[in-house]
Amino acid sequence: MKYISILAFLFILANCEAQETKRLLRQELISDLSETPIYNRLTENVNGQIEWKGNYKYLDSIEIYRITYLSDGLKINGLMVKPKKQGKYPCVIYNRGGNREFGSLKMAHGAITLGQIAKEGYVVIASQYRGNGGSEGQEEFGGKDVNDITILPEVLKEIEVADTNRIGMYGWSRGGMMTYIALTKMDKIKAAVVGGAVSNSFSTIKDRPEMETGVLSELIPNYIDNKDAELEKRSAIKWADKFPKDVPILMLHGNSDWRVKPEQSLNLALEFEKYRIPYRLIMFEGGDHGISEHKDEVNEQVLKWFDKYVKNDEPLPNMAYHGR
């Protein structure tokens, strides 16, 4: 009887621990996109029937979810998109740009940005970051809110179809900065893609003073007292030697980008050269901040990178100087 009591106690204890470590609190399937603002953009009337436009027919093959998960004890909201077909799929963590509600995840992100990756056989997960989109806490524009993305591999473990041995990371603009920081804090990522990424916050406030007065000084704790230290934390160019050498990085930038000047990626690439970090840099002629002039090519390059290094687990590039 004594042993039965001990076993019962251990069973209860194990269940309590499992509940404590549960990260994913909510998965809400968006079953009817017709109720969302993006619907009219995705559909057309064909002989009296509403159908997906040709480019969006893949929406029948994916599922879009609103999610809530725990990060540092805070309830954080986001989106997740995955294939409808059962299987085990590699994953991509997508890091949004902007700050506060500017750039926050909308259904268009789920249907288009995340959906176009998910349709190729990926589970794609994205965070609003703390303080945004109804999430608890306060965002810090690259401070403790980075924890909201570094925890996502643990969240993905609770998604049955997610293969957490194969995870890529994709960030744009501020999300590129978040990606750079995250890569130095975690070892779960096999490959990364960044677009229009901030790599030098000192240059950012020089080029765009309004970013300091309207964003950084408002969001970063103790910014005025610790300005240089806080900017350095958010400037990958200052710590390129900290990047892992087994995570290939695809850098995309438009050379007509006024929000984040293309020199930020060019200069970081030179630092990657110095420290032999595996990377590929593609500069798009006349491309704006979102490289909207070359969107199809951008999507193609992103998928090729993830297919190569995440889905197919191909060998890393040989970064030692070699050849004839």
C-alpha positions as CSV (number, residue, x, y, z in Angstrom):
1,M,0.0,0.0,0.0
2,K,2.9,2.3,0.8
3,Y,4.4,1.8,-2.7
4,I,1.1,2.5,-4.3
5,S,0.8,5.8,-2.4
6,I,4.4,6.7,-3.5
7,L,3.6,5.9,-7.1
8,A,0.4,7.9,-7.0
9,F,2.3,10.9,-5.6
10,L,4.9,10.7,-8.3
11,F,2.2,10.5,-11.0
12,I,0.5,13.6,-9.6
13,L,3.8,15.4,-9.4
14,A,4.7,14.5,-13.0
15,N,1.3,15.8,-14.2
16,C,1.8,19.0,-12.3
17,E,5.2,19.5,-13.8
18,A,3.8,18.8,-17.3
19,Q,1.1,21.4,-16.8
20,E,3.6,24.0,-15.5
21,T,5.8,23.6,-18.6
22,K,2.9,23.9,-21.0
23,R,3.7,26.9,-23.2
24,L,0.9,26.9,-25.8
25,L,-2.3,28.2,-24.2
26,R,-4.6,28.7,-27.2
27,Q,-4.9,27.6,-30.8
28,E,-7.9,29.2,-32.5
29,L,-8.5,28.0,-36.1
30,I,-9.6,30.8,-38.4
31,S,-12.1,28.6,-40.3
32,D,-13.8,31.3,-42.3
33,L,-11.6,34.0,-44.0
34,S,-14.7,35.6,-45.5
35,E,-15.2,37.4,-42.2
36,T,-11.7,39.0,-42.4
37,P,-10.7,42.3,-44.1
38,I,-8.3,40.5,-46.4
39,Y,-11.0,38.3,-48.0
40,N,-12.0,40.6,-51.0
41,R,-8.3,40.9,-51.9
42,L,-7.9,37.1,-52.1
43,T,-11.1,36.2,-54.1
44,E,-12.9,36.9,-57.4
45,N,-16.3,36.3,-58.8
46,V,-16.2,33.5,-61.5
47,N,-19.6,32.9,-63.1
48,G,-21.4,33.9,-60.0
49,Q,-19.2,31.9,-57.7
50,I,-16.7,33.4,-55.2
51,E,-13.4,31.6,-55.7
52,W,-9.8,32.2,-54.6
53,K,-7.7,34.1,-57.1
54,G,-5.2,31.9,-58.9
55,N,-2.3,33.0,-56.7
56,Y,-4.2,32.2,-53.5
57,K,-5.7,28.8,-54.3
58,Y,-3.2,27.3,-51.9
59,L,-5.4,28.7,-49.1
60,D,-7.4,25.5,-49.3
61,S,-4.4,23.5,-48.3
62,I,-3.4,25.4,-45.2
63,E,-4.8,26.2,-41.8
64,I,-4.4,29.6,-40.1
65,Y,-4.5,29.9,-36.3
66,R,-4.5,32.7,-33.7
67,I,-2.3,31.5,-30.8
68,T,-1.5,32.5,-27.3
69,Y,1.6,31.2,-25.5
70,L,3.7,31.9,-22.4
71,S,7.0,33.8,-22.4
72,D,8.5,34.9,-19.1
73,G,5.1,34.3,-17.5
74,L,3.4,36.7,-20.0
75,K,0.6,35.7,-22.3
76,I,1.9,36.5,-25.8
77,N,-0.3,36.5,-29.0
78,G,0.7,35.5,-32.5
79,L,-0.2,33.5,-35.5
80,M,0.6,30.0,-36.7
81,V,0.0,28.5,-40.2
82,K,0.5,24.9,-41.1
83,P,-0.5,22.4,-43.9
84,K,-3.8,20.7,-43.6
85,K,-2.4,17.4,-44.7
86,Q,-1.1,15.3,-41.8
87,G,2.6,14.7,-41.6
88,K,5.8,15.9,-39.8
89,Y,6.9,19.3,-41.1
90,P,10.0,21.5,-40.7
91,C,9.3,24.9,-39.0
92,V,10.0,28.6,-39.6
93,I,9.8,31.2,-36.9
94,Y,8.8,34.5,-38.5
95,N,9.8,37.8,-36.8
96,R,7.6,40.8,-37.8
97,G,8.9,44.3,-38.3
98,G,7.6,47.6,-37.0
99,N,6.9,48.6,-33.4
100,R,3.8,48.5,-31.3
101,E,0.8,48.2,-33.6
102,F,2.7,49.5,-36.7
103,G,3.6,46.3,-38.5
104,S,1.6,44.1,-36.1
105,L,0.5,40.8,-37.4
106,K,-2.8,40.9,-39.4
107,M,-4.7,38.2,-41.2
108,A,-2.9,39.2,-44.4
109,H,0.3,38.1,-42.8
110,G,-1.2,34.7,-42.0
111,A,-2.8,34.2,-45.4
112,I,0.1,35.6,-47.6
113,T,3.4,36.1,-45.8
114,L,3.2,33.0,-43.6
115,G,0.8,31.1,-45.9
116,Q,3.1,31.1,-48.9
117,I,5.8,29.4,-46.8
118,A,3.4,27.0,-45.1
119,K,2.0,25.8,-48.4
120,E,5.4,24.4,-49.3
121,G,5.3,22.1,-46.3
122,Y,6.3,24.2,-43.2
123,V,4.8,25.0,-39.8
124,V,5.2,28.8,-39.6
125,I,4.8,30.6,-36.3
126,A,5.0,34.3,-35.5
127,S,4.9,36.5,-32.4
128,Q,3.2,39.9,-31.9
129,Y,5.9,40.4,-29.2
130,R,4.9,41.4,-25.7
131,G,2.8,44.5,-25.3
132,N,1.4,44.2,-28.9
133,G,-1.7,42.8,-30.5
134,G,-3.3,42.2,-27.1
135,S,-0.2,40.6,-25.6
136,E,0.7,41.2,-22.0
137,G,3.9,43.1,-21.0
138,Q,5.8,45.9,-22.6
139,E,7.9,45.6,-25.8
140,E,11.5,46.8,-25.6
141,F,12.4,46.8,-29.3
142,G,15.0,44.2,-29.1
143,G,15.3,43.8,-25.3
144,K,13.6,41.2,-23.2
145,D,11.0,40.8,-26.0
146,V,13.6,38.8,-27.8
147,N,12.6,36.0,-25.3
148,D,9.2,35.9,-27.0
149,I,10.9,34.4,-30.1
150,T,13.7,32.3,-28.5
151,I,11.0,30.4,-26.6
152,L,9.1,29.5,-29.7
153,P,11.0,26.2,-30.3
154,E,9.5,25.1,-27.0
155,V,6.1,26.2,-28.1
156,L,6.5,24.2,-31.4
157,K,7.2,21.1,-29.4
158,E,3.5,21.2,-28.5
159,I,2.4,21.2,-32.1
160,E,2.0,17.6,-33.2
161,V,3.0,18.1,-36.8
162,A,6.1,20.2,-36.1
163,D,9.5,18.7,-36.5
164,T,11.5,20.7,-34.0
165,N,14.8,19.3,-35.2
166,R,14.4,21.4,-38.3
167,I,13.7,25.1,-37.6
168,G,14.5,28.1,-39.6
169,M,14.1,31.8,-38.7
170,Y,12.9,34.6,-41.0
171,G,12.8,38.3,-40.0
172,W,12.2,41.6,-41.8
173,S,13.4,45.1,-40.7
174,R,13.1,45.2,-36.9
175,G,12.4,41.5,-37.2
176,G,15.7,41.1,-38.9
177,M,17.4,42.8,-35.9
178,M,15.5,40.5,-33.6
179,T,16.7,37.5,-35.7
180,Y,20.3,38.6,-35.4
181,I,20.0,38.9,-31.6
182,A,18.2,35.6,-31.3
183,L,20.8,33.7,-33.2
184,T,23.4,34.6,-30.6
185,K,21.1,33.4,-27.8
186,M,19.8,30.0,-29.0
187,D,21.1,26.9,-30.8
188,K,17.9,25.5,-32.3
189,I,18.0,27.3,-35.6
190,K,19.4,25.6,-38.7
191,A,19.3,28.6,-41.2
192,A,18.1,32.2,-41.2
193,V,16.8,34.7,-43.7
194,V,16.6,38.5,-43.0
195,G,15.2,41.3,-45.2
196,G,15.9,45.0,-44.9
197,A,17.4,44.2,-41.5
198,V,18.6,46.7,-38.9
199,S,22.2,45.8,-38.1
200,N,23.4,49.2,-36.9
201,S,21.1,51.1,-34.6
202,F,23.6,54.0,-34.4
203,S,23.3,54.5,-38.1
204,T,19.5,54.2,-37.9
205,I,19.1,57.1,-35.5
206,K,21.6,59.1,-37.6
207,D,19.6,58.4,-40.8
208,R,16.2,58.7,-39.2
209,P,16.3,60.9,-36.0
210,E,12.5,60.3,-35.6
211,M,13.3,56.6,-34.8
212,E,15.1,57.7,-31.6
213,T,12.6,60.3,-30.4
214,G,9.4,58.4,-31.4
215,V,10.4,54.7,-30.9
216,L,13.7,53.9,-29.1
217,S,13.5,56.5,-26.3
218,E,9.9,55.5,-25.7
219,L,10.3,51.7,-25.8
220,I,13.8,50.9,-24.5
221,P,14.0,51.0,-20.7
222,N,16.4,53.5,-19.3
223,Y,17.4,54.6,-22.8
224,I,18.6,58.1,-22.0
225,D,20.9,56.9,-19.2
226,N,22.3,53.9,-21.1
227,K,22.0,55.0,-24.7
228,D,25.2,53.7,-26.2
229,A,25.0,50.3,-24.4
230,E,21.3,49.8,-25.5
231,L,22.1,50.8,-29.1
232,E,25.0,48.4,-29.1
233,K,22.8,45.5,-27.9
234,R,20.7,46.1,-31.0
235,S,23.6,46.5,-33.5
236,A,24.8,43.2,-34.9
237,I,27.7,44.9,-36.6
238,K,29.2,45.4,-33.1
239,W,29.2,41.7,-32.2
240,A,29.4,39.8,-35.5
241,D,32.0,37.5,-33.9
242,K,29.2,36.1,-31.6
243,F,27.2,34.6,-34.5
244,P,27.2,30.8,-34.8
245,K,29.2,29.5,-37.7
246,D,26.8,26.6,-38.4
247,V,23.7,28.8,-39.2
248,P,23.8,30.1,-42.8
249,I,22.2,33.5,-43.2
250,L,20.5,34.8,-46.3
251,M,20.6,38.6,-46.3
252,L,18.1,40.4,-48.6
253,H,18.1,44.2,-49.1
254,G,16.7,46.7,-51.6
255,N,19.3,49.3,-52.6
256,S,16.6,52.0,-52.7
257,D,15.5,51.3,-49.1
258,W,15.2,54.6,-47.2
259,R,13.9,53.1,-43.9
260,V,17.0,50.9,-43.4
261,K,19.8,52.0,-45.7
262,P,21.4,49.2,-47.7
263,E,24.8,50.0,-46.2
264,Q,23.6,48.3,-43.0
265,S,23.6,44.9,-44.8
266,L,26.7,45.6,-46.9
267,N,28.8,46.5,-43.8
268,L,27.5,43.5,-41.8
269,A,28.4,41.3,-44.7
270,L,32.0,42.5,-44.4
271,E,32.0,41.6,-40.8
272,F,30.7,38.2,-41.6
273,E,33.6,37.9,-44.1
274,K,36.0,38.7,-41.3
275,Y,34.6,36.0,-39.0
276,R,33.8,33.5,-41.7
277,I,30.1,33.4,-40.9
278,P,28.3,31.6,-43.7
279,Y,26.1,34.1,-45.6
280,R,24.7,35.1,-48.9
281,L,23.9,38.7,-49.7
282,I,21.5,39.7,-52.4
283,M,21.0,43.4,-53.2
284,F,17.9,44.1,-55.3
285,E,18.3,47.0,-57.7
286,G,15.7,49.7,-57.1
287,G,14.2,47.7,-54.2
288,D,12.3,49.5,-51.5
289,H,12.2,48.5,-47.8
290,G,9.9,45.5,-48.5
291,I,11.6,44.8,-51.9
292,S,8.1,45.0,-53.3
293,E,9.5,45.4,-56.9
294,H,11.0,41.9,-56.7
295,K,8.5,40.1,-54.5
296,D,8.3,36.9,-56.5
297,E,12.1,36.6,-56.6
298,V,12.3,37.3,-52.9
299,N,9.8,34.6,-52.1
300,E,11.7,32.2,-54.3
301,Q,15.0,32.9,-52.7
302,V,13.6,32.5,-49.2
303,L,12.0,29.1,-50.0
304,K,15.1,27.9,-51.7
305,W,17.2,28.8,-48.6
306,F,14.9,27.1,-46.2
307,D,14.4,24.0,-48.4
308,K,18.2,23.6,-48.8
309,Y,19.3,24.0,-45.2
310,V,16.2,23.3,-43.1
311,K,13.9,20.9,-45.0
312,N,16.6,18.9,-46.9
313,D,19.4,19.4,-44.3
314,E,22.1,19.9,-47.0
315,P,25.7,20.3,-45.9
316,L,26.9,23.7,-44.7
317,P,29.0,25.8,-47.1
318,N,32.8,25.4,-46.8
319,M,33.9,28.7,-45.4
320,A,37.6,27.9,-45.4
321,Y,39.5,29.6,-48.1
322,H,39.9,26.9,-50.8
323,G,39.9,26.1,-54.5
324,R,42.6,26.4,-57.2
